[in-house]
Amino acid sequence: MPILTAAVIVVGVLCVLNLILVDAVIRRLREVSSRLGRDTEKLLPIGSAIGEVPADNAALKHGTKIVAMMSTNCSACMSALDATVGYARNLPGGPADILVAVQGEGGHLDELTAALGDVTTLVTGQAATDLVAALQGRAFPTFYLLEDGRIKAAGHTPLALPTPAAVAGD
């Protein structure tokens, strides 16, 4: 009988520890999901028209274009770099189909321009800052699929956009 009592006590203690751990995991998941919700609030809504863009980017108001906004001191931008390059390489129109605005100086500017320069239309310096302001960039990286000046798809990774073949088919 003392062995059975000890076993019940051990099982009871394990159940209490399990409940404590599950409670901690649930709290953490709620915190992460609330942060994810705030990230999508930083994107312009699907269907909305883009603001006034600088004159040298007026082509964004016509046809189908992809616009990416990145920052030189953004670790998430560096994480999305390979996916962005791969996505851009598969676009049928080549660099003309994707415009990447790299905002800021220093940081990872050299790495970003080296990787993106051949496969995208790259905008840096004040022109990038103006374009990010026109598109109300509030989080980096941000990717928009624009069709005739309206947002058709948006996300924080190129994976949130339609496949390059689907972009060409539109």
QUINORDA-V10907 format. One line per field, one symbol per residue. ss: DSSP state (2 for helix, 1 for strand, 0 for the rest). phi: phi as a letter, one per 40 degrees, with the letter a starting at -180 (. if undefined). burial: 1 if it has 16 or more other C-alpha atoms within 10 Angstrom, else 0. A space follows every 10 residues. Layout:
# QUINORDA-V10907
ss: ???
phi: ???
burial: ???
This chain:
# QUINORDA-V10907
ss: 0222222222 2222222222 2222222222 2222222222 2000000010 0000222222 2001111111 1000222222 2222222220 0002222111 1110000022 2222220000 1111222222 2222000000 0111111001 1111100222 0002222220
phi: .ccccccccc cccccccccc cccccccccc cccccccccc ccccccgccc cccddcbccc cbgbbbbbbb bcbbcccccc cccccccccc cccgdccbbb cbchbgfbdc ccccccdcbb cbbbgccccc cccccfcbab cbbbbbbfgb ccaaabaccc cccdcccccc
burial: 0000000000 0000000000 0000000000 0000000000 0111000011 0110000001 1001111111 1110001101 1001101110 1000101111 1111000110 0110010011 1111001111 1100101011 1111111011 1111111100 1001001000
